[in-house]
Amino acid sequence: MNLKTFYRIYYRHRVLKATIFLKIYLFISLMFKYVLNLFYFPKTVDLDSLLLKKNFLIEKDLNYLFEYFNSDKGEKYYDQYKQPYLQKRNIITAHGYAKYYEKYFSNIKKRSLNIIEIGSFYGHASAALFFYFENSFIYSADINPDMYIYNSKRIKNFFLNSSSEISIKKDLINRDINFDIIIEDASHMLKDQIISLFMLFRILNPGGYFIIEEIDFPEKREDMRINQDLPDLKTILKKINLKQDFKSRYINEEEKEYFLKNFEKIIFHTGNLNEFVIIKKKI
């Protein structure tokens, strides 16, 4: 993790609210804390080498793998979002999405697929998916790709700003790759969830799955919708299920028409902490 990313994650929100004197203190503290955290940053993991040593992992279920690699998509994990030197190994409740994903993925796990997680952070979920989908290629996209700690011949990690339509087009759509599974786990902001789904649904393969995690964040948290216009994505998708019309300034008519013609079903699930939605594309 470079200094710029460290600042963005742990200090920017504090600096924006601070007085001039507090800003000075925070910048001094930032440098000290960054040096301290250098001794605690996670080490790089070569998944190809790990596969040779721990081949048994490819036979494990998805929840086991999420917990093994400490992804919050499993039933439990230790908090990976604090500064590394403050992280403790106390196990806490995670989102519990794995048991739902297993129902959709178990029949396709042996296929050769293209899978992408948007909002990969350290890449723990990607590592789990690497072993679960042993014949698939895993893509990981994040606004801070330098945080990613895994490498493999079957993994590609790159920059993506899911808040920017320009970045979505330039850094992802223009790669000319179609995906079988898209997992959106990035900012969870109202606008970002909407533009990610409606812009990227075209590059989802027929019969593929598009997943938006924490889809209830804009509904429950004001900071996830500040200065953004309703309706949120959860409301839009519920209207679609009810065959009701909807309008959003973040969706153009072409994207709207394409989605309505090509989705097969929209299914909401509730995990241990939050909701997510799985959208299947028509074959």
SERO-4910 file (N, C-alpha, C, O; in steps of 0.05 Angstrom, whole numbers):
BEGIN
 pado doro    nc1    nc2    nc3   cac1   cac2   cac3    cc1    cc2    cc3    oc1    oc2    oc3
  Met    A     17    -24      0      0      0      0     18     25      0     35     28     18
  Asn    A     14     42    -20     30     66    -20     19     88     -2     -3     85      8
  Leu    A     35    109      2     27    130     20      1    144     12    -16    151     29
  Lys    A     -3    148    -14    -27    161    -24    -52    145    -17    -72    156     -8
  Thr    A    -51    119    -21    -73    102    -14    -78    102     16   -101    103     25
  Phe    A    -56    100     32    -59    101     61    -73    126     70    -90    125     88
  Tyr    A    -67    148     58    -80    174     64   -110    172     57   -127    180     73
  Arg    A   -116    163     33   -143    162     24   -161    146     43   -184    154     49
  Ile    A   -151    123     51   -167    105     67   -170    113     96   -192    113    107
  Tyr    A   -148    121    108   -148    125    137   -148    155    146   -154    160    169
  Tyr    A   -142    174    128   -139    201    138   -155    222    122   -162    243    134
  Arg    A   -162    216     98   -175    237     82   -201    247     94   -205    271     95
  His    A   -217    229    103   -243    237    115   -239    254    140   -256    272    146
  Arg    A   -217    249    155   -212    265    179   -201    293    172   -208    313    184
  Val    A   -184    293    152   -171    318    143   -192    337    132   -191    362    137
  Leu    A   -212    327    117   -232    344    105   -249    358    126   -259    380    120
  Lys    A   -252    347    149   -268    359    170   -252    375    190   -264    389    207
  Ala    A   -226    375    187   -208    386    208   -204    416    205   -205    427    183
  Thr    A   -198    429    227   -188    457    227   -160    457    217   -147    436    214
  Ile    A   -149    481    211   -122    483    200   -101    472    218    -82    459    209
  Phe    A   -104    476    245    -84    466    264    -86    435    266    -66    421    268
  Leu    A   -111    425    265   -115    397    266   -104    383    241    -93    361    242
  Lys    A   -107    397    218    -96    387    193    -66    383    195    -55    362    187
  Ile    A    -52    403    206    -23    401    209    -16    377    227      2    361    220
  Tyr    A    -30    373    249    -25    351    267    -30    324    252    -15    305    255
  Leu    A    -52    323    237    -59    298    223    -38    290    202    -32    267    199
  Phe    A    -27    310    188     -7    304    168     19    294    181     33    277    170
  Ile    A     26    306    204     49    296    218     44    267    228     62    250    225
  Ser    A     21    263    239     13    237    249     12    217    226     20    194    229
  Leu    A      3    225    203      1    208    179     28    196    172     30    172    168
  Met    A     49    212    172     75    202    164     85    182    185     97    161    178
  Phe    A     81    188    210     90    169    232     75    143    230     87    122    231
  Lys    A     48    145    227     32    120    226     38    104    201     37     79    202
  Tyr    A     44    117    179     50    102    154     76     85    158     77     62    151
  Val    A     96     97    170    121     83    175    116     60    194    126     38    190
  Leu    A    100     65    215     93     44    234     79     20    220     85     -3    225
  Asn    A     60     27    203     44      6    189     60    -10    169     52    -32    162
  Leu    A     83      1    160     99    -14    140    107    -41    151    111    -60    135
  Phe    A    109    -44    177    117    -70    189     94    -89    192     98   -112    199
  Tyr    A     70    -79    186     46    -96    190     30   -101    164     11   -116    165
  Phe    A     37    -88    142     23    -92    117     24   -122    109     44   -135    113
  Pro    A      2   -133     99      2   -161     91     23   -167     69     28   -150     52
  Lys    A     34   -190     71     54   -199     51     41   -209     26     18   -218     26
  Thr    A     55   -206      3     45   -216    -22     43   -247    -22     61   -260    -12
  Val    A     22   -257    -34     17   -286    -34     15   -295    -63     -1   -285    -79
  Asp    A     32   -315    -70     31   -327    -97     12   -350    -96     18   -371    -84
  Leu    A    -12   -347   -109    -32   -368   -107    -25   -393   -122    -34   -415   -115
  Asp    A    -10   -391   -144     -1   -414   -158     16   -432   -141     14   -457   -141
  Ser    A     34   -420   -126     51   -435   -107     34   -447    -84     38   -470    -76
  Leu    A     15   -431    -74     -2   -440    -52    -19   -464    -61    -24   -482    -46
  Leu    A    -28   -463    -86    -44   -485    -97    -28   -512    -97    -39   -533    -92
  Leu    A     -2   -510   -103     14   -535   -103     18   -545    -74     19   -570    -70
  Lys    A     19   -527    -55     24   -536    -27     -2   -544    -14     -2   -562      3
  Lys    A    -24   -531    -21    -50   -536     -8    -72   -541    -28    -92   -527    -30
  Asn    A    -67   -562    -44    -86   -570    -65   -113   -577    -54   -133   -576    -68
  Phe    A   -115   -585    -28   -140   -593    -16   -160   -570    -16   -184   -575    -14
  Leu    A   -151   -545    -19   -169   -522    -18   -189   -522    -41   -211   -511    -38
  Ile    A   -182   -534    -63   -201   -534    -86   -225   -551    -81   -245   -549    -96
  Glu    A   -224   -568    -61   -247   -585    -54   -265   -572    -33   -286   -584    -26
  Lys    A   -257   -550    -22   -272   -537      0   -296   -521    -11   -295   -512    -33
  Asp    A   -316   -517      7   -338   -501     -1   -331   -471      1   -310   -464     11
  Leu    A   -349   -455    -10   -343   -426    -12   -340   -412     15   -323   -395     18
  Asn    A   -357   -420     34   -354   -407     60   -327   -414     73   -315   -396     85
  Tyr    A   -319   -439     71   -292   -446     82   -271   -429     70   -253   -419     84
  Leu    A   -272   -425     44   -251   -410     30   -252   -380     37   -231   -368     41
  Phe    A   -276   -369     39   -279   -341     47   -267   -337     75   -253   -317     80
  Glu    A   -272   -355     93   -262   -353    120   -232   -359    121   -217   -346    136
  Tyr    A   -223   -377    105   -194   -384    104   -178   -359     95   -156   -354    106
  Phe    A   -188   -344     76   -173   -321     66   -183   -295     79   -175   -273     71
  Asn    A   -200   -297     99   -210   -274    115   -225   -254     98   -221   -230    101
  Ser    A   -243   -264     81   -262   -246     67   -287   -242     84   -296   -261     97
  Asp    A   -298   -218     83   -322   -213     98   -347   -224     85   -369   -219     94
  Lys    A   -344   -239     63   -367   -252     50   -375   -279     64   -396   -290     59
  Gly    A   -357   -289     82   -363   -313     97   -380   -308    121   -391   -286    124
  Glu    A   -381   -327    139   -397   -325    163   -382   -309    185   -394   -295    201
  Lys    A   -356   -310    185   -340   -296    205   -313   -289    194   -303   -301    175
  Tyr    A   -301   -269    206   -274   -259    198   -263   -241    219   -278   -234    238
  Tyr    A   -238   -233    216   -228   -212    234   -226   -186    217   -221   -187    193
  Asp    A   -231   -164    230   -234   -138    217   -209   -130    201   -188   -126    213
  Gln    A   -212   -129    175   -189   -122    157   -188    -92    150   -171    -84    135
  Tyr    A   -207    -77    160   -210    -49    151   -197    -29    169   -197     -5    163
  Lys    A   -187    -38    192   -171    -20    209   -143    -17    199   -134    -34    182
  Gln    A   -128      3    208   -100      4    201    -87    -22    209    -93    -33    231
  Pro    A    -69    -32    192    -57    -59    198    -46    -62    226    -49    -84    237
  Tyr    A    -33    -42    237    -20    -46    263    -41    -47    285    -35    -56    307
  Leu    A    -66    -39    279    -88    -40    299   -105    -66    297   -122    -71    314
  Gln    A   -100    -81    275   -117   -104    271   -112   -126    291    -89   -133    297
  Lys    A   -134   -136    302   -132   -158    321   -144   -183    309   -159   -181    289
  Arg    A   -139   -206    320   -149   -231    309   -175   -239    322   -183   -263    322
  Asn    A   -189   -220    334   -215   -226    346   -235   -231    323   -239   -215    306
  Ile    A   -248   -254    324   -267   -262    303   -293   -248    308   -304   -248    330
  Ile    A   -304   -236    286   -329   -222    287   -348   -233    265   -339   -246    247
  Thr    A   -373   -226    267   -393   -234    248   -388   -221    221   -384   -197    220
  Ala    A   -388   -237    199   -385   -226    172   -412   -227    158   -433   -233    170
  His    A   -412   -220    132   -437   -217    118   -453   -243    113   -477   -242    111
  Gly    A   -439   -265    112   -453   -291    109   -466   -294     82   -487   -306     80
  Tyr    A   -452   -285     61   -463   -288     34   -457   -315     21   -471   -324      3
  Ala    A   -437   -329     32   -427   -353     18   -448   -375     14   -450   -387     -7
  Lys    A   -465   -379     35   -485   -400     33   -505   -395     10   -516   -414     -1
  Tyr    A   -510   -370      4   -527   -363    -18   -513   -366    -45   -524   -377    -64
  Tyr    A   -488   -356    -46   -473   -359    -71   -469   -388    -79   -470   -395   -103
  Glu    A   -465   -405    -59   -461   -433    -64   -484   -445    -81   -480   -462    -98
  Lys    A   -509   -436    -75   -532   -447    -89   -531   -440   -119   -540   -456   -135
  Tyr    A   -521   -417   -125   -520   -409   -153   -495   -419   -168   -496   -424   -192
  Phe    A   -473   -422   -153   -447   -428   -165   -439   -457   -166   -422   -465   -182
  Ser    A   -451   -474   -149   -441   -501   -146   -442   -517   -172   -425   -534   -177
  Asn    A   -462   -511   -189   -465   -526   -214   -447   -516   -236   -444   -529   -257
  Ile    A   -434   -493   -232   -417   -482   -254   -388   -479   -245   -372   -468   -260
  Lys    A   -382   -488   -221   -355   -483   -210   -332   -495   -225   -310   -486   -224
  Lys    A   -338   -517   -240   -317   -531   -255   -313   -519   -283   -294   -527   -297
  Arg    A   -330   -501   -291   -328   -489   -318   -305   -469   -320   -294   -461   -300
  Ser    A   -298   -462   -344   -278   -441   -350   -293   -415   -353   -306   -410   -373
  Leu    A   -292   -398   -333   -308   -373   -332   -290   -349   -329   -266   -351   -321
  Asn    A   -301   -326   -336   -289   -300   -329   -305   -288   -307   -329   -284   -309
  Ile    A   -291   -282   -285   -304   -272   -260   -290   -247   -252   -266   -245   -252
  Ile    A   -306   -226   -245   -294   -202   -235   -307   -193   -209   -331   -194   -206
  Glu    A   -290   -184   -190   -299   -171   -166   -291   -142   -168   -267   -136   -171
  Ile    A   -310   -124   -166   -305    -95   -166   -305    -85   -137   -326    -87   -123
  Gly    A   -283    -75   -128   -280    -68   -100   -265    -90    -85   -276   -102    -66
  Ser    A   -241    -97    -94   -227   -121    -85   -212   -117    -59   -206   -136    -45
  Phe    A   -204    -92    -52   -189    -86    -28   -163   -102    -27   -148   -100    -46
  Tyr    A   -158   -118     -7   -134   -135     -6   -135   -158    -26   -114   -168    -34
  Gly    A   -159   -166    -34   -162   -188    -53   -169   -214    -40   -167   -235    -53
  His    A   -178   -214    -15   -184   -239     -1   -206   -255    -14   -205   -279    -16
  Ala    A   -227   -241    -23   -249   -255    -37   -239   -267    -63   -247   -289    -71
  Ser    A   -222   -253    -77   -211   -263   -103   -195   -288    -98   -197   -307   -114
  Ala    A   -180   -289    -77   -164   -313    -71   -183   -337    -66   -177   -359    -75
  Ala    A   -205   -332    -52   -225   -354    -47   -237   -363    -73   -240   -387    -78
  Leu    A   -244   -344    -90   -256   -351   -116   -236   -366   -134   -244   -383   -150
  Phe    A   -210   -359   -132   -189   -373   -147   -190   -403   -141   -187   -419   -160
  Phe    A   -193   -411   -116   -193   -439   -109   -220   -452   -115   -222   -475   -123
  Tyr    A   -242   -437   -111   -268   -449   -115   -273   -453   -145   -283   -475   -153
  Phe    A   -267   -434   -162   -269   -437   -191   -242   -443   -202   -228   -426   -212
  Glu    A   -234   -468   -200   -206   -476   -205   -199   -474   -235   -175   -474   -241
  Asn    A   -218   -472   -253   -212   -469   -281   -218   -442   -293   -218   -438   -317
  Ser    A   -223   -423   -275   -232   -396   -284   -211   -375   -281   -191   -379   -267
  Phe    A   -215   -353   -295   -197   -330   -293   -211   -309   -275   -234   -302   -280
  Ile    A   -196   -299   -255   -207   -281   -236   -196   -253   -241   -172   -249   -241
  Tyr    A   -214   -234   -245   -206   -206   -248   -214   -191   -223   -234   -196   -211
  Ser    A   -197   -172   -215   -202   -156   -191   -197   -126   -198   -177   -119   -210
  Ala    A   -216   -110   -191   -214    -81   -198   -219    -65   -172   -237    -71   -157
  Asp    A   -204    -44   -169   -206    -28   -145   -194      0   -150   -177      3   -167
  Ile    A   -204     20   -135   -193     47   -138   -165     48   -126   -150     67   -132
  Asn    A   -158     29   -109   -131     27    -97   -119      0   -103   -116    -17    -85
  Pro    A   -111     -5   -128   -101    -32   -135    -75    -39   -122    -67    -63   -121
  Asp    A    -61    -19   -111    -35    -25    -98    -39    -40    -72    -19    -50    -60
  Met    A    -63    -41    -62    -69    -56    -37    -70    -86    -41    -66   -102    -23
  Tyr    A    -74    -94    -66    -79   -122    -73    -54   -139    -67    -32   -131    -75
  Ile    A    -57   -161    -53    -34   -176    -43    -30   -203    -57    -11   -218    -50
  Tyr    A    -47   -210    -76    -45   -237    -89    -36   -235   -118    -41   -215   -132
  Asn    A    -22   -255   -127    -15   -257   -155    -18   -286   -165    -15   -305   -149
  Ser    A    -23   -289   -191    -26   -315   -203    -28   -312   -233    -34   -290   -243
  Lys    A    -23   -333   -248    -28   -333   -277    -58   -331   -283    -65   -323   -305
  Arg    A    -75   -337   -263   -104   -336   -268   -117   -312   -255   -141   -311   -252
  Ile    A   -101   -292   -247   -112   -269   -234   -101   -244   -248    -78   -242   -255
  Lys    A   -119   -224   -252   -111   -198   -263   -123   -176   -246   -148   -175   -242
  Asn    A   -106   -159   -235   -115   -138   -217   -109   -111   -231    -88   -107   -242
  Phe    A   -129    -93   -230   -125    -67   -243   -141    -45   -230   -159    -50   -214
  Phe    A   -135    -20   -238   -149      3   -228   -177      6   -240   -181      1   -264
  Leu    A   -196     14   -223   -223     22   -233   -235     40   -212   -235     34   -188
  Asn    A   -245     63   -221   -260     81   -204   -290     77   -211   -299     88   -231
  Ser    A   -304     62   -195   -332     56   -200   -351     80   -196   -375     78   -201
  Ser    A   -340    102   -187   -356    127   -184   -355    143   -210   -370    163   -213
  Ser    A   -339    135   -229   -335    150   -254   -344    134   -278   -333    112   -283
  Glu    A   -363    144   -293   -371    131   -318   -349    130   -338   -346    111   -354
  Ile    A   -331    151   -338   -308    151   -356   -290    128   -349   -280    114   -367
  Ser    A   -284    124   -323   -266    102   -315   -279     75   -321   -265     56   -330
  Ile    A   -304     72   -316   -318     46   -322   -315     39   -351   -309     16   -358
  Lys    A   -318     59   -368   -316     53   -397   -287     49   -405   -280     29   -419
  Lys    A   -269     66   -396   -241     65   -404   -226     41   -392   -211     27   -406
  Asp    A   -230     37   -366   -214     17   -352   -226    -11   -351   -212    -30   -343
  Leu    A   -251    -13   -358   -264    -40   -357   -277    -47   -383   -270    -67   -396
  Ile    A   -297    -31   -392   -312    -38   -416   -293    -40   -440   -296    -58   -457
  Asn    A   -274    -22   -442   -256    -21   -465   -236    -44   -466   -221    -47   -485
  Arg    A   -236    -61   -445   -218    -84   -445   -229   -106   -463   -215   -126   -469
  Asp    A   -254   -103   -472   -267   -122   -490   -267   -151   -478   -261   -170   -492
  Ile    A   -274   -152   -453   -277   -178   -439   -306   -181   -430   -317   -162   -418
  Asn    A   -318   -203   -435   -345   -209   -425   -342   -227   -400   -324   -245   -400
  Phe    A   -359   -224   -381   -357   -238   -356   -381   -256   -351   -404   -250   -361
  Asp    A   -376   -278   -337   -398   -296   -329   -409   -290   -302   -432   -295   -296
  Ile    A   -392   -278   -285   -401   -268   -258   -388   -241   -253   -364   -238   -256
  Ile    A   -404   -222   -246   -395   -195   -238   -404   -191   -209   -428   -191   -204
  Ile    A   -386   -186   -191   -392   -180   -163   -385   -151   -158   -361   -144   -159
  Glu    A   -405   -134   -152   -400   -106   -147   -399   -102   -116   -420   -104   -103
  Asp    A   -376    -96   -106   -372    -93    -77   -354    -69    -72   -335    -70    -56
  Ala    A   -359    -47    -86   -341    -24    -85   -351     -4    -65   -353    -10    -41
  Ser    A   -357     21    -74   -363     42    -55   -390     40    -41   -393     50    -18
  His    A   -409     26    -53   -436     23    -43   -452     49    -44   -474     51    -32
  Met    A   -441     70    -57   -456     95    -60   -480     91    -79   -479     74    -97
  Leu    A   -501    106    -74   -525    104    -90   -520    105   -120   -528     88   -135
  Lys    A   -506    126   -129   -501    130   -157   -483    108   -168   -488     98   -190
  Asp    A   -463    100   -153   -443     81   -162   -456     54   -167   -449     41   -187
  Gln    A   -473     45   -150   -487     20   -154   -504     20   -179   -505      0   -194
  Ile    A   -517     42   -184   -534     44   -208   -518     44   -234   -523     28   -252
  Ile    A   -497     61   -235   -482     63   -261   -467     37   -266   -463     29   -289
  Ser    A   -457     24   -245   -443     -1   -248   -460    -22   -261   -452    -36   -280
  Leu    A   -484    -26   -250   -503    -46   -261   -511    -40   -290   -508    -57   -307
  Phe    A   -521    -16   -295   -532    -10   -321   -511     -6   -343   -517    -10   -366
  Met    A   -487      2   -335   -466      4   -355   -453    -23   -361   -446    -28   -384
  Leu    A   -451    -40   -341   -436    -64   -344   -453    -89   -351   -442   -110   -357
  Phe    A   -479    -85   -351   -496   -108   -357   -492   -119   -385   -496   -142   -390
  Arg    A   -484   -101   -403   -478   -109   -431   -455   -129   -433   -454   -146   -451
  Ile    A   -435   -127   -415   -412   -144   -417   -415   -169   -399   -395   -183   -394
  Leu    A   -439   -174   -389   -445   -199   -375   -455   -219   -395   -473   -213   -411
  Asn    A   -443   -243   -395   -450   -263   -415   -479   -273   -410   -488   -272   -388
  Pro    A   -492   -282   -431   -519   -294   -428   -518   -317   -407   -500   -333   -407
  Gly    A   -538   -316   -390   -539   -336   -368   -521   -329   -344   -520   -344   -325
  Gly    A   -507   -306   -346   -489   -298   -325   -503   -285   -301   -527   -280   -302
  Tyr    A   -487   -281   -280   -498   -270   -255   -484   -243   -249   -460   -240   -251
  Phe    A   -501   -223   -242   -491   -197   -233   -500   -194   -204   -524   -195   -198
  Ile    A   -481   -189   -186   -486   -188   -158   -479   -160   -147   -457   -150   -153
  Ile    A   -497   -148   -133   -491   -122   -120   -493   -127    -90   -515   -132    -79
  Glu    A   -471   -125    -76   -470   -129    -47   -477   -103    -32   -473    -81    -42
  Glu    A   -488   -107     -8   -495    -84      9   -513    -65     -6   -509    -41     -5
  Ile    A   -533    -75    -20   -551    -59    -36   -569    -41    -18   -581    -22    -28
  Asp    A   -570    -48      7   -586    -32     26   -571     -8     38   -583      7     53
  Phe    A   -545     -5     32   -530     17     44   -542     44     38   -545     60     56
  Pro    A   -548     50     12   -560     77      7   -586     82     21   -593    105     27
  Glu    A   -601     61     27   -626     64     41   -622     69     71   -636     85     83
  Lys    A   -602     56     83   -598     57    112   -578     77    121   -578     86    144
  Arg    A   -559     85    103   -538    103    111   -538    129     94   -536    128     69
  Glu    A   -541    151    107   -543    177     94   -517    183     78   -518    196     57
  Asp    A   -494    175     90   -468    181     76   -465    166     50   -448    173     34
  Met    A   -482    146     45   -481    131     20   -499    144     -2   -499    134    -25
  Arg    A   -513    165      5   -531    178    -15   -529    208    -14   -544    222    -28
  Ile    A   -510    219      1   -508    248      4   -503    261    -23   -486    253    -39
  Asn    A   -518    282    -29   -516    297    -55   -522    280    -79   -513    286   -101
  Gln    A   -537    258    -75   -545    241    -98   -575    238    -98   -589    241    -78
  Asp    A   -585    234   -122   -614    234   -126   -627    207   -125   -617    188   -138
  Leu    A   -648    205   -109   -664    180   -109   -679    177   -136   -682    196   -150
  Pro    A   -687    152   -142   -688    128   -125   -661    114   -125   -645    117   -142
  Asp    A   -657     98   -104   -633     81   -102   -638     56   -119   -660     51   -129
  Leu    A   -617     40   -122   -619     16   -139   -638     -5   -128   -652    -18   -143
  Lys    A   -638     -8   -102   -657    -27    -90   -686    -20    -98   -701    -38   -105
  Thr    A   -693      5    -96   -720     14   -104   -725      9   -133   -747     -1   -141
  Ile    A   -706     15   -150   -709     11   -179   -714    -18   -186   -731    -25   -201
  Leu    A   -698    -36   -174   -700    -64   -180   -727    -76   -169   -738    -94   -182
  Lys    A   -736    -66   -147   -762    -75   -137   -785    -66   -155   -804    -80   -159
  Lys    A   -782    -42   -166   -802    -32   -185   -802    -50   -210   -823    -57   -221
  Ile    A   -778    -58   -219   -776    -75   -243   -790   -102   -237   -804   -112   -254
  Asn    A   -786   -113   -214   -799   -138   -207   -829   -136   -206   -844   -155   -212
  Leu    A   -839   -111   -200   -868   -106   -199   -878    -97   -226   -902    -90   -228
  Lys    A   -860    -96   -246   -867    -87   -273   -877    -58   -273   -895    -50   -288
  Gln    A   -864    -42   -255   -870    -13   -254   -848      3   -268   -825     -6   -268
  Asp    A   -855     25   -279   -835     42   -292   -818     57   -271   -826     60   -248
  Phe    A   -795     66   -279   -777     81   -261   -761    100   -278   -758     97   -302
  Lys    A   -751    121   -264   -734    141   -276   -710    146   -258   -713    148   -234
  Ser    A   -687    149   -270   -663    156   -255   -645    173   -273   -641    166   -297
  Arg    A   -634    194   -263   -617    211   -280   -590    198   -285   -574    208   -300
  Tyr    A   -585    175   -271   -560    161   -275   -562    138   -296   -542    124   -301
  Ile    A   -585    135   -308   -590    114   -328   -600    126   -353   -620    140   -353
  Asn    A   -587    121   -376   -598    131   -401   -618    111   -413   -619     88   -404
  Glu    A   -633    120   -432   -655    103   -443   -645     78   -456   -658     57   -454
  Glu    A   -622     79   -469   -611     56   -482   -603     34   -462   -609     11   -466
  Glu    A   -590     43   -440   -583     24   -419   -607     12   -406   -608    -12   -400
  Lys    A   -627     29   -401   -652     19   -389   -666     -2   -406   -674    -23   -396
  Glu    A   -668      4   -432   -682    -14   -450   -667    -40   -452   -679    -62   -453
  Tyr    A   -640    -39   -454   -624    -63   -456   -628    -81   -431   -632   -105   -434
  Phe    A   -627    -69   -408   -630    -84   -383   -657    -98   -382   -659   -121   -376
  Leu    A   -678    -83   -388   -705    -93   -386   -710   -116   -405   -726   -134   -400
  Lys    A   -696   -116   -428   -700   -137   -448   -683   -161   -442   -689   -183   -452
  Asn    A   -662   -158   -425   -643   -180   -423   -640   -192   -395   -626   -212   -392
  Phe    A   -653   -181   -375   -651   -194   -349   -672   -217   -347   -694   -215   -359
  Glu    A   -665   -238   -333   -683   -260   -330   -698   -259   -303   -722   -261   -301
  Lys    A   -682   -254   -282   -694   -252   -255   -677   -236   -236   -653   -234   -240
  Ile    A   -691   -224   -217   -678   -207   -197   -685   -219   -170   -709   -219   -163
  Ile    A   -666   -227   -154   -671   -241   -129   -656   -227   -106   -632   -224   -108
  Phe    A   -671   -218    -86   -659   -205    -63   -654   -226    -41   -670   -245    -37
  His    A   -631   -223    -27   -624   -240     -4   -615   -223     19   -605   -201     15
  Thr    A   -619   -233     43   -610   -218     67   -589   -235     81   -594   -258     90
  Gly    A   -565   -224     83   -543   -238     97   -544   -232    127   -565   -224    137
  Asn    A   -522   -236    141   -522   -232    170   -523   -203    177   -533   -196    199
  Leu    A   -513   -185    159   -511   -157    166   -526   -139    146   -537   -118    153
  Asn    A   -526   -147    121   -537   -130    100   -550   -147     78   -550   -171     78
  Glu    A   -563   -132     59   -576   -145     37   -558   -145     12   -541   -128      9
  Phe    A   -563   -164     -6   -551   -163    -32   -571   -174    -53   -591   -186    -45
  Val    A   -565   -169    -78   -583   -177    -99   -568   -192   -120   -545   -185   -127
  Ile    A   -580   -213   -131   -569   -229   -153   -587   -226   -177   -611   -232   -176
  Ile    A   -576   -217   -199   -591   -213   -224   -580   -233   -245   -556   -233   -251
  Lys    A   -597   -250   -255   -589   -268   -276   -597   -258   -303   -619   -247   -307
  Lys    A   -579   -260   -322   -584   -251   -349   -596   -274   -366   -590   -297   -362
  Lys    A   -613   -267   -384   -626   -286   -401   -605   -301   -418   -584   -290   -424
  Ile    A   -610   -326   -425   -593   -341   -442   -597   -333   -471   -585   -344   -489
***
